[in-house]
């Protein structure tokens, strides 16, 4: 029976390559549409993940900067205290 549908390789190749208006193009369109939608959603998901990671990094950077400002201020206060207790610098601490 299959031999009756395509008696030789040339006939089979011709049948395969022939465009079919009834099914071929609409099936390809659906597949392309589905492909674009799936990859578009994947891109949106990746974009959301990247934005979340960037936001998390930004928050960590802001926290680190705030910690650094606090450390600098504490070091400044400690230096002022050391200077106050040096001989001749603090009120009433001279011998």
PyMOL commands that set and color helices and strands:
alter all, ss='L'
color gray80, all
select helices_A, chain A and resi 2-5+9-17+24-84
alter helices_A, ss='H'
color red, helices_A
deselect
rebuild
show_as cartoon
